[in-house]
């Protein structure tokens, strides 16, 4: 393997340079963006955080628009364009269709893969009382607080991991520097 890499090193350099550029081009396409978004939403540790931030943004935008007396269809249309994520834009488009047919938005937002069931229940109670906008703003406030705490906890966990990584790098460097000295001392000590 070492001989192959030494003989064809330029392929590896070209591949290392072309791969990020190809990934960047792919992510600019609709298919690539959708695939990356699906991966982020379904990822084990990153997924819940991504969903929480997207849900909080959706709730904030829609809640503020409804509280500002914007008609429901217009508010949903504006929210769809402001979500920034295709999966959530499709969710809001389903809500638009439901409202156009005279149905509740709850059926469209009842998607546990994107929206937490507790948020759906809060929307249900908001529809019953006729205060969907106020409920959505409260949900967004609560989720923003939770998201801030989760982000601080993640950053707090990241610091020890960085220290462990740096310690391993320094340890490997130290061992690689001192191992030849020990071998030299051992071979010199054995000759006497």
TIVO-2410 file (N, C-alpha, C; in nm, 3 decimals):
# residues 192
REC num residu      c1      c2      c3 atome chaine
REC   1      X   0.083  -0.120   0.000     N      A
REC   1      X   0.000   0.000   0.000    CA      A
REC   1      X   0.087   0.125   0.000     C      A
REC   2      X   0.194   0.121   0.078     N      A
REC   2      X   0.284   0.236   0.084    CA      A
REC   2      X   0.349   0.262  -0.051     C      A
REC   3      X   0.392   0.157  -0.118     N      A
REC   3      X   0.455   0.173  -0.250    CA      A
REC   3      X   0.354   0.229  -0.350     C      A
REC   4      X   0.230   0.182  -0.345     N      A
REC   4      X   0.127   0.231  -0.436    CA      A
REC   4      X   0.100   0.378  -0.413     C      A
REC   5      X   0.091   0.419  -0.285     N      A
REC   5      X   0.065   0.560  -0.254    CA      A
REC   5      X   0.181   0.647  -0.300     C      A
REC   6      X   0.304   0.600  -0.279     N      A
REC   6      X   0.419   0.678  -0.324    CA      A
REC   6      X   0.426   0.689  -0.475     C      A
REC   7      X   0.386   0.584  -0.545     N      A
REC   7      X   0.393   0.586  -0.691    CA      A
REC   7      X   0.280   0.671  -0.751     C      A
REC   8      X   0.163   0.675  -0.686     N      A
REC   8      X   0.047   0.744  -0.742    CA      A
REC   8      X  -0.005   0.853  -0.648     C      A
REC   9      X   0.084   0.925  -0.585     N      A
REC   9      X   0.044   1.025  -0.487    CA      A
REC   9      X  -0.040   1.136  -0.549     C      A
REC  10      X  -0.014   1.169  -0.674     N      A
REC  10      X  -0.086   1.279  -0.739    CA      A
REC  10      X  -0.235   1.248  -0.753     C      A
REC  11      X  -0.273   1.119  -0.766     N      A
REC  11      X  -0.415   1.085  -0.770    CA      A
REC  11      X  -0.483   1.120  -0.637     C      A
REC  12      X  -0.414   1.089  -0.531     N      A
REC  12      X  -0.470   1.116  -0.398    CA      A
REC  12      X  -0.481   1.266  -0.371     C      A
REC  13      X  -0.383   1.342  -0.416     N      A
REC  13      X  -0.388   1.487  -0.401    CA      A
REC  13      X  -0.504   1.544  -0.483     C      A
REC  14      X  -0.519   1.496  -0.608     N      A
REC  14      X  -0.629   1.543  -0.693    CA      A
REC  14      X  -0.764   1.505  -0.633     C      A
REC  15      X  -0.774   1.383  -0.579     N      A
REC  15      X  -0.899   1.339  -0.517    CA      A
REC  15      X  -0.930   1.422  -0.393     C      A
REC  16      X  -0.830   1.449  -0.312     N      A
REC  16      X  -0.851   1.530  -0.191    CA      A
REC  16      X  -0.892   1.672  -0.227     C      A
REC  17      X  -0.846   1.723  -0.339     N      A
REC  17      X  -0.886   1.858  -0.381    CA      A
REC  17      X  -1.021   1.861  -0.450     C      A
REC  18      X  -1.052   1.756  -0.527     N      A
REC  18      X  -1.177   1.753  -0.604    CA      A
REC  18      X  -1.298   1.712  -0.519     C      A
REC  19      X  -1.278   1.629  -0.419     N      A
REC  19      X  -1.391   1.579  -0.339    CA      A
REC  19      X  -1.468   1.691  -0.270     C      A
REC  20      X  -1.402   1.784  -0.200     N      A
REC  20      X  -1.480   1.892  -0.139    CA      A
REC  20      X  -1.552   1.980  -0.241     C      A
REC  21      X  -1.487   2.003  -0.354     N      A
REC  21      X  -1.550   2.084  -0.459    CA      A
REC  21      X  -1.672   2.013  -0.517     C      A
REC  22      X  -1.660   1.883  -0.540     N      A
REC  22      X  -1.773   1.805  -0.592    CA      A
REC  22      X  -1.886   1.801  -0.489     C      A
REC  23      X  -1.853   1.786  -0.362     N      A
REC  23      X  -1.956   1.786  -0.257    CA      A
REC  23      X  -2.025   1.921  -0.252     C      A
REC  24      X  -1.949   2.028  -0.265     N      A
REC  24      X  -2.007   2.163  -0.264    CA      A
REC  24      X  -2.103   2.182  -0.381     C      A
REC  25      X  -2.061   2.135  -0.501     N      A
REC  25      X  -2.148   2.146  -0.617    CA      A
REC  25      X  -2.275   2.062  -0.598     C      A
REC  26      X  -2.261   1.942  -0.543     N      A
REC  26      X  -2.376   1.855  -0.520    CA      A
REC  26      X  -2.473   1.916  -0.419     C      A
REC  27      X  -2.419   1.978  -0.314     N      A
REC  27      X  -2.505   2.039  -0.212    CA      A
REC  27      X  -2.578   2.162  -0.264     C      A
REC  28      X  -2.533   2.218  -0.372     N      A
REC  28      X  -2.602   2.333  -0.432    CA      A
REC  28      X  -2.722   2.289  -0.516     C      A
REC  29      X  -2.728   2.161  -0.550     N      A
REC  29      X  -2.843   2.111  -0.625    CA      A
REC  29      X  -2.958   2.083  -0.528     C      A
REC  30      X  -3.077   2.077  -0.582     N      A
REC  30      X  -3.195   2.051  -0.498    CA      A
REC  30      X  -3.187   1.910  -0.437     C      A
REC  31      X  -3.142   1.813  -0.515     N      A
REC  31      X  -3.130   1.676  -0.466    CA      A
REC  31      X  -3.027   1.666  -0.354     C      A
REC  32      X  -2.913   1.728  -0.374     N      A
REC  32      X  -2.808   1.724  -0.272    CA      A
REC  32      X  -2.850   1.794  -0.144     C      A
REC  33      X  -2.915   1.908  -0.158     N      A
REC  33      X  -2.961   1.982  -0.041    CA      A
REC  33      X  -3.065   1.902   0.037     C      A
REC  34      X  -3.158   1.838  -0.037     N      A
REC  34      X  -3.261   1.756   0.028    CA      A
REC  34      X  -3.199   1.636   0.098     C      A
REC  35      X  -3.102   1.571   0.034     N      A
REC  35      X  -3.037   1.455   0.095    CA      A
REC  35      X  -2.961   1.496   0.221     C      A
REC  36      X  -2.889   1.607   0.216     N      A
REC  36      X  -2.815   1.653   0.333    CA      A
REC  36      X  -2.910   1.692   0.445     C      A
REC  37      X  -3.022   1.754   0.409     N      A
REC  37      X  -3.120   1.793   0.510    CA      A
REC  37      X  -3.183   1.671   0.576     C      A
REC  38      X  -3.218   1.569   0.495     N      A
REC  38      X  -3.273   1.445   0.552    CA      A
REC  38      X  -3.173   1.379   0.645     C      A
REC  39      X  -3.046   1.379   0.605     N      A
REC  39      X  -2.943   1.318   0.689    CA      A
REC  39      X  -2.930   1.394   0.822     C      A
REC  40      X  -2.935   1.527   0.816     N      A
REC  40      X  -2.924   1.606   0.939    CA      A
REC  40      X  -3.044   1.584   1.031     C      A
REC  41      X  -3.163   1.573   0.973     N      A
REC  41      X  -3.284   1.555   1.054    CA      A
REC  41      X  -3.287   1.418   1.118     C      A
REC  42      X  -3.234   1.316   1.049     N      A
REC  42      X  -3.239   1.179   1.100    CA      A
REC  42      X  -3.116   1.138   1.178     C      A
REC  43      X  -3.013   1.220   1.182     N      A
REC  43      X  -2.889   1.185   1.252    CA      A
REC  43      X  -2.916   1.162   1.400     C      A
REC  44      X  -2.848   1.065   1.460     N      A
REC  44      X  -2.877   1.030   1.600    CA      A
REC  44      X  -2.861   1.146   1.699     C      A
REC  45      X  -2.752   1.216   1.700     N      A
REC  45      X  -2.731   1.323   1.798    CA      A
REC  45      X  -2.768   1.460   1.742     C      A
REC  46      X  -2.743   1.480   1.615     N      A
REC  46      X  -2.768   1.609   1.552    CA      A
REC  46      X  -2.914   1.628   1.515     C      A
REC  47      X  -2.986   1.519   1.487     N      A
REC  47      X  -3.123   1.526   1.443    CA      A
REC  47      X  -3.219   1.598   1.537     C      A
REC  48      X  -3.224   1.557   1.665     N      A
REC  48      X  -3.315   1.626   1.756    CA      A
REC  48      X  -3.286   1.775   1.770     C      A
REC  49      X  -3.160   1.812   1.767     N      A
REC  49      X  -3.124   1.953   1.779    CA      A
REC  49      X  -3.167   2.029   1.653     C      A
REC  50      X  -3.143   1.969   1.537     N      A
REC  50      X  -3.184   2.031   1.411    CA      A
REC  50      X  -3.335   2.050   1.406     C      A
REC  51      X  -3.410   1.945   1.445     N      A
REC  51      X  -3.556   1.954   1.446    CA      A
REC  51      X  -3.604   2.059   1.544     C      A
REC  52      X  -3.540   2.067   1.661     N      A
REC  52      X  -3.582   2.165   1.762    CA      A
REC  52      X  -3.561   2.308   1.713     C      A
REC  53      X  -3.448   2.335   1.651     N      A
REC  53      X  -3.423   2.470   1.600    CA      A
REC  53      X  -3.518   2.505   1.486     C      A
REC  54      X  -3.542   2.409   1.396     N      A
REC  54      X  -3.633   2.436   1.283    CA      A
REC  54      X  -3.777   2.455   1.332     C      A
REC  55      X  -3.819   2.374   1.429     N      A
REC  55      X  -3.955   2.388   1.482    CA      A
REC  55      X  -3.971   2.521   1.554     C      A
REC  56      X  -3.870   2.562   1.630     N      A
REC  56      X  -3.878   2.690   1.701    CA      A
REC  56      X  -3.887   2.806   1.601     C      A
REC  57      X  -3.811   2.798   1.492     N      A
REC  57      X  -3.816   2.904   1.391    CA      A
REC  57      X  -3.954   2.909   1.325     C      A
REC  58      X  -4.007   2.792   1.288     N      A
REC  58      X  -4.138   2.786   1.226    CA      A
REC  58      X  -4.244   2.842   1.319     C      A
REC  59      X  -4.240   2.800   1.447     N      A
REC  59      X  -4.339   2.848   1.544    CA      A
REC  59      X  -4.327   2.999   1.566     C      A
REC  60      X  -4.205   3.049   1.572     N      A
REC  60      X  -4.184   3.192   1.594    CA      A
REC  60      X  -4.240   3.273   1.477     C      A
REC  61      X  -4.203   3.236   1.355     N      A
REC  61      X  -4.247   3.314   1.238    CA      A
REC  61      X  -4.398   3.309   1.224     C      A
REC  62      X  -4.456   3.188   1.231     N      A
REC  62      X  -4.601   3.176   1.214    CA      A
REC  62      X  -4.675   3.244   1.329     C      A
REC  63      X  -4.624   3.228   1.451     N      A
REC  63      X  -4.689   3.291   1.566    CA      A
REC  63      X  -4.688   3.442   1.560     C      A
REC  64      X  -4.575   3.500   1.523     N      A
REC  64      X  -4.565   3.647   1.515    CA      A
REC  64      X  -4.657   3.699   1.405     C      A
REC  65      X  -4.661   3.628   1.292     N      A
REC  65      X  -4.749   3.673   1.183    CA      A
REC  65      X  -4.896   3.666   1.224     C      A
REC  66      X  -4.936   3.558   1.290     N      A
REC  66      X  -5.075   3.546   1.333    CA      A
REC  66      X  -5.109   3.647   1.442     C      A
REC  67      X  -5.014   3.673   1.531     N      A
REC  67      X  -5.036   3.774   1.635    CA      A
REC  67      X  -5.046   3.914   1.573     C      A
REC  68      X  -4.982   3.934   1.459     N      A
REC  68      X  -4.988   4.062   1.389    CA      A
REC  68      X  -5.109   4.074   1.299     C      A
REC  69      X  -5.204   3.983   1.314     N      A
REC  69      X  -5.332   3.984   1.241    CA      A
REC  69      X  -5.316   3.961   1.091     C      A
REC  70      X  -5.211   3.890   1.053     N      A
REC  70      X  -5.196   3.850   0.913    CA      A
REC  70      X  -5.290   3.732   0.890     C      A
REC  71      X  -5.366   3.732   0.780     N      A
REC  71      X  -5.456   3.618   0.754    CA      A
REC  71      X  -5.379   3.486   0.750     C      A
REC  72      X  -5.446   3.378   0.791     N      A
REC  72      X  -5.381   3.248   0.806    CA      A
REC  72      X  -5.312   3.202   0.679     C      A
REC  73      X  -5.377   3.211   0.563     N      A
REC  73      X  -5.314   3.165   0.439    CA      A
REC  73      X  -5.189   3.247   0.405     C      A
REC  74      X  -5.198   3.377   0.423     N      A
REC  74      X  -5.080   3.462   0.396    CA      A
REC  74      X  -4.968   3.431   0.495     C      A
REC  75      X  -5.006   3.410   0.622     N      A
REC  75      X  -4.905   3.377   0.724    CA      A
REC  75      X  -4.837   3.246   0.691     C      A
REC  76      X  -4.913   3.147   0.649     N      A
REC  76      X  -4.854   3.018   0.613    CA      A
REC  76      X  -4.764   3.031   0.491     C      A
REC  77      X  -4.805   3.110   0.393     N      A
REC  77      X  -4.723   3.130   0.272    CA      A
REC  77      X  -4.590   3.197   0.309     C      A
REC  78      X  -4.597   3.298   0.393     N      A
REC  78      X  -4.474   3.367   0.436    CA      A
REC  78      X  -4.386   3.275   0.520     C      A
REC  79      X  -4.448   3.196   0.606     N      A
REC  79      X  -4.373   3.102   0.690    CA      A
REC  79      X  -4.303   2.998   0.604     C      A
REC  80      X  -4.373   2.950   0.501     N      A
REC  80      X  -4.313   2.849   0.412    CA      A
REC  80      X  -4.186   2.903   0.347     C      A
REC  81      X  -4.188   3.028   0.305     N      A
REC  81      X  -4.070   3.084   0.240    CA      A
REC  81      X  -3.960   3.117   0.340     C      A
REC  82      X  -3.994   3.128   0.469     N      A
REC  82      X  -3.894   3.164   0.570    CA      A
REC  82      X  -3.835   3.044   0.643     C      A
REC  83      X  -3.889   2.924   0.621     N      A
REC  83      X  -3.841   2.809   0.699    CA      A
REC  83      X  -3.695   2.777   0.673     C      A
REC  84      X  -3.652   2.782   0.547     N      A
REC  84      X  -3.512   2.754   0.515    CA      A
REC  84      X  -3.482   2.606   0.501     C      A
REC  85      X  -3.579   2.519   0.526     N      A
REC  85      X  -3.559   2.375   0.512    CA      A
REC  85      X  -3.673   2.319   0.428     C      A
REC  86      X  -3.637   2.237   0.329     N      A
REC  86      X  -3.736   2.184   0.236    CA      A
REC  86      X  -3.842   2.099   0.306     C      A
REC  87      X  -3.801   2.017   0.402     N      A
REC  87      X  -3.897   1.930   0.471    CA      A
REC  87      X  -4.001   2.013   0.546     C      A
REC  88      X  -3.958   2.120   0.610     N      A
REC  88      X  -4.051   2.206   0.683    CA      A
REC  88      X  -4.134   2.292   0.588     C      A
REC  89      X  -4.077   2.328   0.474     N      A
REC  89      X  -4.155   2.402   0.373    CA      A
REC  89      X  -4.268   2.314   0.319     C      A
REC  90      X  -4.239   2.184   0.297     N      A
REC  90      X  -4.345   2.092   0.253    CA      A
REC  90      X  -4.451   2.075   0.360     C      A
REC  91      X  -4.408   2.073   0.486     N      A
REC  91      X  -4.502   2.062   0.598    CA      A
REC  91      X  -4.597   2.182   0.600     C      A
REC  92      X  -4.543   2.301   0.584     N      A
REC  92      X  -4.625   2.422   0.584    CA      A
REC  92      X  -4.713   2.427   0.459     C      A
REC  93      X  -4.662   2.375   0.346     N      A
REC  93      X  -4.745   2.369   0.224    CA      A
REC  93      X  -4.865   2.278   0.246     C      A
REC  94      X  -4.845   2.167   0.319     N      A
REC  94      X  -4.959   2.080   0.352    CA      A
REC  94      X  -5.059   2.153   0.440     C      A
REC  95      X  -5.007   2.235   0.533     N      A
REC  95      X  -5.097   2.313   0.618    CA      A
REC  95      X  -5.175   2.415   0.535     C      A
REC  96      X  -5.108   2.476   0.436     N      A
REC  96      X  -5.178   2.569   0.346    CA      A
REC  96      X  -5.292   2.499   0.273     C      A
REC  97      X  -5.263   2.379   0.222     N      A
REC  97      X  -5.367   2.304   0.152    CA      A
REC  97      X  -5.483   2.272   0.245     C      A
REC  98      X  -5.451   2.234   0.369     N      A
REC  98      X  -5.557   2.201   0.465    CA      A
REC  98      X  -5.644   2.323   0.494     C      A
REC  99      X  -5.580   2.439   0.514     N      A
REC  99      X  -5.656   2.561   0.543    CA      A
REC  99      X  -5.740   2.600   0.423     C      A
REC 100      X  -5.687   2.583   0.302     N      A
REC 100      X  -5.763   2.614   0.181    CA      A
REC 100      X  -5.889   2.528   0.172     C      A
REC 101      X  -5.879   2.401   0.214     N      A
REC 101      X  -5.994   2.311   0.214    CA      A
REC 101      X  -6.086   2.333   0.333     C      A
REC 102      X  -6.050   2.427   0.423     N      A
REC 102      X  -6.133   2.455   0.539    CA      A
REC 102      X  -6.105   2.364   0.657     C      A
REC 103      X  -5.991   2.295   0.654     N      A
REC 103      X  -5.955   2.204   0.762    CA      A
REC 103      X  -5.859   2.272   0.859     C      A
REC 104      X  -5.828   2.202   0.965     N      A
REC 104      X  -5.736   2.251   1.067    CA      A
REC 104      X  -5.591   2.235   1.021     C      A
REC 105      X  -5.503   2.322   1.070     N      A
REC 105      X  -5.361   2.307   1.038    CA      A
REC 105      X  -5.299   2.193   1.119     C      A
REC 106      X  -5.370   2.146   1.219     N      A
REC 106      X  -5.317   2.043   1.308    CA      A
REC 106      X  -5.283   1.915   1.233     C      A
REC 107      X  -5.367   1.876   1.138     N      A
REC 107      X  -5.342   1.753   1.062    CA      A
REC 107      X  -5.210   1.759   0.987     C      A
REC 108      X  -5.177   1.875   0.933     N      A
REC 108      X  -5.051   1.890   0.859    CA      A
REC 108      X  -4.932   1.891   0.953     C      A
REC 109      X  -4.948   1.953   1.069     N      A
REC 109      X  -4.836   1.962   1.164    CA      A
REC 109      X  -4.820   1.836   1.248     C      A
REC 110      X  -4.910   1.740   1.232     N      A
REC 110      X  -4.903   1.616   1.310    CA      A
REC 110      X  -4.807   1.519   1.242     C      A
REC 111      X  -4.680   1.555   1.236     N      A
REC 111      X  -4.575   1.472   1.176    CA      A
REC 111      X  -4.464   1.456   1.280     C      A
REC 112      X  -4.464   1.344   1.355     N      A
REC 112      X  -4.367   1.329   1.464    CA      A
REC 112      X  -4.221   1.321   1.418     C      A
REC 113      X  -4.197   1.298   1.288     N      A
REC 113      X  -4.058   1.296   1.242    CA      A
REC 113      X  -4.001   1.437   1.232     C      A
REC 114      X  -4.090   1.539   1.225     N      A
REC 114      X  -4.043   1.677   1.214    CA      A
REC 114      X  -4.085   1.763   1.334     C      A
REC 115      X  -4.206   1.743   1.383     N      A
REC 115      X  -4.261   1.826   1.491    CA      A
REC 115      X  -4.281   1.739   1.614     C      A
REC 116      X  -4.232   1.786   1.726     N      A
REC 116      X  -4.248   1.715   1.853    CA      A
REC 116      X  -4.397   1.704   1.886     C      A
REC 117      X  -4.444   1.588   1.932     N      A
REC 117      X  -4.587   1.572   1.965    CA      A
REC 117      X  -4.638   1.673   2.069     C      A
REC 118      X  -4.551   1.717   2.159     N      A
REC 118      X  -4.596   1.817   2.257    CA      A
REC 118      X  -4.628   1.950   2.189     C      A
REC 119      X  -4.556   1.983   2.083     N      A
REC 119      X  -4.585   2.105   2.007    CA      A
REC 119      X  -4.719   2.089   1.936     C      A
REC 120      X  -4.744   1.970   1.882     N      A
REC 120      X  -4.871   1.945   1.814    CA      A
REC 120      X  -4.988   1.959   1.912     C      A
REC 121      X  -4.969   1.908   2.034     N      A
REC 121      X  -5.076   1.920   2.135    CA      A
REC 121      X  -5.098   2.066   2.174     C      A
REC 122      X  -4.991   2.143   2.182     N      A
REC 122      X  -5.006   2.285   2.213    CA      A
REC 122      X  -5.082   2.357   2.102     C      A
REC 123      X  -5.054   2.322   1.977     N      A
REC 123      X  -5.127   2.381   1.864    CA      A
REC 123      X  -5.274   2.343   1.872     C      A
REC 124      X  -5.301   2.217   1.910     N      A
REC 124      X  -5.440   2.171   1.923    CA      A
REC 124      X  -5.514   2.256   2.026     C      A
REC 125      X  -5.451   2.281   2.141     N      A
REC 125      X  -5.518   2.363   2.244    CA      A
REC 125      X  -5.531   2.508   2.198     C      A
REC 126      X  -5.434   2.557   2.121     N      A
REC 126      X  -5.443   2.692   2.067    CA      A
REC 126      X  -5.557   2.706   1.968     C      A
REC 127      X  -5.579   2.602   1.888     N      A
REC 127      X  -5.692   2.607   1.793    CA      A
REC 127      X  -5.826   2.605   1.866     C      A
REC 128      X  -5.831   2.527   1.975     N      A
REC 128      X  -5.957   2.521   2.052    CA      A
REC 128      X  -5.992   2.656   2.112     C      A
REC 129      X  -5.891   2.726   2.161     N      A
REC 129      X  -5.916   2.855   2.227    CA      A
REC 129      X  -5.915   2.972   2.129     C      A
REC 130      X  -5.873   2.948   2.005     N      A
REC 130      X  -5.867   3.055   1.906    CA      A
REC 130      X  -5.746   3.145   1.923     C      A
REC 131      X  -5.642   3.094   1.990     N      A
REC 131      X  -5.521   3.174   2.014    CA      A
REC 131      X  -5.397   3.102   1.961     C      A
REC 132      X  -5.401   3.058   1.837     N      A
REC 132      X  -5.291   2.982   1.779    CA      A
REC 132      X  -5.163   3.066   1.776     C      A
REC 133      X  -5.174   3.192   1.740     N      A
REC 133      X  -5.056   3.278   1.733    CA      A
REC 133      X  -4.986   3.292   1.866     C      A
REC 134      X  -5.063   3.319   1.972     N      A
REC 134      X  -5.004   3.334   2.105    CA      A
REC 134      X  -4.940   3.204   2.152     C      A
REC 135      X  -5.007   3.092   2.125     N      A
REC 135      X  -4.952   2.962   2.165    CA      A
REC 135      X  -4.822   2.935   2.090     C      A
REC 136      X  -4.819   2.965   1.962     N      A
REC 136      X  -4.697   2.941   1.884    CA      A
REC 136      X  -4.581   3.028   1.933     C      A
REC 137      X  -4.610   3.152   1.970     N      A
REC 137      X  -4.503   3.238   2.024    CA      A
REC 137      X  -4.452   3.182   2.156     C      A
REC 138      X  -4.542   3.134   2.242     N      A
REC 138      X  -4.500   3.073   2.369    CA      A
REC 138      X  -4.418   2.948   2.345     C      A
REC 139      X  -4.460   2.866   2.249     N      A
REC 139      X  -4.383   2.746   2.214    CA      A
REC 139      X  -4.243   2.786   2.169     C      A
REC 140      X  -4.235   2.887   2.083     N      A
REC 140      X  -4.105   2.931   2.032    CA      A
REC 140      X  -4.017   2.982   2.145     C      A
REC 141      X  -4.075   3.059   2.238     N      A
REC 141      X  -3.996   3.107   2.353    CA      A
REC 141      X  -3.942   2.992   2.434     C      A
REC 142      X  -4.028   2.895   2.463     N      A
REC 142      X  -3.987   2.779   2.543    CA      A
REC 142      X  -3.880   2.698   2.470     C      A
REC 143      X  -3.901   2.675   2.341     N      A
REC 143      X  -3.803   2.596   2.265    CA      A
REC 143      X  -3.671   2.670   2.249     C      A
REC 144      X  -3.674   2.802   2.235     N      A
REC 144      X  -3.549   2.878   2.227    CA      A
REC 144      X  -3.468   2.865   2.354     C      A
REC 145      X  -3.536   2.868   2.470     N      A
REC 145      X  -3.465   2.848   2.597    CA      A
REC 145      X  -3.403   2.709   2.604     C      A
REC 146      X  -3.481   2.608   2.565     N      A
REC 146      X  -3.429   2.471   2.565    CA      A
REC 146      X  -3.313   2.456   2.467     C      A
REC 147      X  -3.325   2.518   2.350     N      A
REC 147      X  -3.218   2.509   2.250    CA      A
REC 147      X  -3.091   2.577   2.298     C      A
REC 148      X  -3.104   2.690   2.367     N      A
REC 148      X  -2.986   2.758   2.422    CA      A
REC 148      X  -2.915   2.670   2.525     C      A
REC 149      X  -2.995   2.607   2.612     N      A
REC 149      X  -2.935   2.519   2.713    CA      A
REC 149      X  -2.867   2.399   2.648     C      A
REC 150      X  -2.931   2.341   2.545     N      A
REC 150      X  -2.872   2.226   2.475    CA      A
REC 150      X  -2.743   2.265   2.405     C      A
REC 151      X  -2.742   2.384   2.347     N      A
REC 151      X  -2.621   2.432   2.279    CA      A
REC 151      X  -2.507   2.455   2.377     C      A
REC 152      X  -2.539   2.513   2.493     N      A
REC 152      X  -2.435   2.534   2.595    CA      A
REC 152      X  -2.382   2.401   2.646     C      A
REC 153      X  -2.470   2.303   2.664     N      A
REC 153      X  -2.427   2.171   2.710    CA      A
REC 153      X  -2.338   2.104   2.607     C      A
REC 154      X  -2.373   2.119   2.478     N      A
REC 154      X  -2.292   2.059   2.371    CA      A
REC 154      X  -2.154   2.123   2.365     C      A
REC 155      X  -2.149   2.255   2.380     N      A
REC 155      X  -2.020   2.324   2.380    CA      A
REC 155      X  -1.939   2.283   2.503     C      A
REC 156      X  -2.008   2.267   2.616     N      A
REC 156      X  -1.940   2.222   2.738    CA      A
REC 156      X  -1.881   2.083   2.723     C      A
REC 157      X  -1.948   1.994   2.648     N      A
REC 157      X  -1.895   1.860   2.624    CA      A
REC 157      X  -1.784   1.861   2.520     C      A
REC 158      X  -1.786   1.959   2.434     N      A
REC 158      X  -1.686   1.966   2.327    CA      A
REC 158      X  -1.548   2.003   2.381     C      A
REC 159      X  -1.543   2.086   2.484     N      A
REC 159      X  -1.415   2.130   2.539    CA      A
REC 159      X  -1.330   2.014   2.590     C      A
REC 160      X  -1.385   1.921   2.672     N      A
REC 160      X  -1.301   1.808   2.715    CA      A
REC 160      X  -1.258   1.719   2.599     C      A
REC 161      X  -1.343   1.704   2.497     N      A
REC 161      X  -1.304   1.623   2.382    CA      A
REC 161      X  -1.187   1.686   2.307     C      A
REC 162      X  -1.187   1.818   2.297     N      A
REC 162      X  -1.075   1.887   2.232    CA      A
REC 162      X  -0.947   1.867   2.314     C      A
REC 163      X  -0.959   1.878   2.446     N      A
REC 163      X  -0.841   1.858   2.532    CA      A
REC 163      X  -0.788   1.715   2.521     C      A
REC 164      X  -0.878   1.617   2.516     N      A
REC 164      X  -0.834   1.478   2.501    CA      A
REC 164      X  -0.764   1.459   2.367     C      A
REC 165      X  -0.821   1.516   2.261     N      A
REC 165      X  -0.759   1.506   2.128    CA      A
REC 165      X  -0.621   1.569   2.125     C      A
REC 166      X  -0.609   1.688   2.184     N      A
REC 166      X  -0.477   1.754   2.189    CA      A
REC 166      X  -0.378   1.674   2.272     C      A
REC 167      X  -0.426   1.616   2.383     N      A
REC 167      X  -0.338   1.532   2.466    CA      A
REC 167      X  -0.288   1.411   2.390     C      A
REC 168      X  -0.376   1.349   2.311     N      A
REC 168      X  -0.333   1.234   2.230    CA      A
REC 168      X  -0.230   1.275   2.126     C      A
REC 169      X  -0.252   1.390   2.061     N      A
REC 169      X  -0.156   1.436   1.960    CA      A
REC 169      X  -0.020   1.463   2.024     C      A
REC 170      X  -0.021   1.532   2.138     N      A
REC 170      X   0.106   1.562   2.207    CA      A
REC 170      X   0.172   1.433   2.254     C      A
REC 171      X   0.093   1.338   2.304     N      A
REC 171      X   0.148   1.210   2.349    CA      A
REC 171      X   0.212   1.132   2.235     C      A
REC 172      X   0.147   1.126   2.121     N      A
REC 172      X   0.203   1.055   2.006    CA      A
REC 172      X   0.331   1.123   1.959     C      A
REC 173      X   0.331   1.256   1.958     N      A
REC 173      X   0.454   1.328   1.918    CA      A
REC 173      X   0.568   1.301   2.016     C      A
REC 174      X   0.536   1.304   2.144     N      A
REC 174      X   0.641   1.279   2.243    CA      A
REC 174      X   0.697   1.138   2.231     C      A
REC 175      X   0.608   1.042   2.214     N      A
REC 175      X   0.654   0.903   2.201    CA      A
REC 175      X   0.737   0.886   2.075     C      A
REC 176      X   0.694   0.948   1.964     N      A
REC 176      X   0.769   0.934   1.840    CA      A
REC 176      X   0.905   1.002   1.848     C      A
REC 177      X   0.918   1.104   1.932     N      A
REC 177      X   1.048   1.171   1.947    CA      A
REC 177      X   1.140   1.093   2.040     C      A
REC 178      X   1.086   1.037   2.148     N      A
REC 178      X   1.170   0.973   2.248    CA      A
REC 178      X   1.197   0.826   2.220     C      A
REC 179      X   1.114   0.760   2.142     N      A
REC 179      X   1.134   0.618   2.114    CA      A
REC 179      X   1.268   0.591   2.045     C      A
REC 180      X   1.308   0.670   1.944     N      A
REC 180      X   1.441   0.646   1.886    CA      A
REC 180      X   1.555   0.667   1.987     C      A
REC 181      X   1.537   0.761   2.078     N      A
REC 181      X   1.641   0.783   2.181    CA      A
REC 181      X   1.651   0.661   2.272     C      A
REC 182      X   1.538   0.604   2.309     N      A
REC 182      X   1.541   0.483   2.393    CA      A
REC 182      X   1.604   0.366   2.319     C      A
REC 183      X   1.573   0.352   2.190     N      A
REC 183      X   1.633   0.245   2.110    CA      A
REC 183      X   1.784   0.266   2.098     C      A
REC 184      X   1.826   0.391   2.080     N      A
REC 184      X   1.968   0.421   2.069    CA      A
REC 184      X   2.039   0.392   2.199     C      A
REC 185      X   1.976   0.432   2.310     N      A
REC 185      X   2.036   0.406   2.443    CA      A
REC 185      X   2.041   0.258   2.471     C      A
REC 186      X   1.938   0.186   2.433     N      A
REC 186      X   1.934   0.041   2.455    CA      A
REC 186      X   2.040  -0.027   2.372     C      A
REC 187      X   2.057   0.013   2.245     N      A
REC 187      X   2.158  -0.053   2.161    CA      A
REC 187      X   2.298  -0.013   2.207     C      A
REC 188      X   2.316   0.108   2.256     N      A
REC 188      X   2.447   0.151   2.306    CA      A
REC 188      X   2.479   0.085   2.438     C      A
REC 189      X   2.378   0.065   2.523     N      A
REC 189      X   2.399   0.002   2.654    CA      A
REC 189      X   2.428  -0.145   2.640     C      A
REC 190      X   2.375  -0.211   2.535     N      A
REC 190      X   2.395  -0.355   2.516    CA      A
REC 190      X   2.535  -0.385   2.466     C      A
REC 191      X   2.603  -0.290   2.402     N      A
REC 191      X   2.737  -0.314   2.346    CA      A
REC 191      X   2.842  -0.320   2.454     C      A
REC 192      X   2.821  -0.258   2.569     N      A
REC 192      X   2.923  -0.255   2.674    CA      A
REC 192      X   2.919  -0.380   2.748     C      A
***
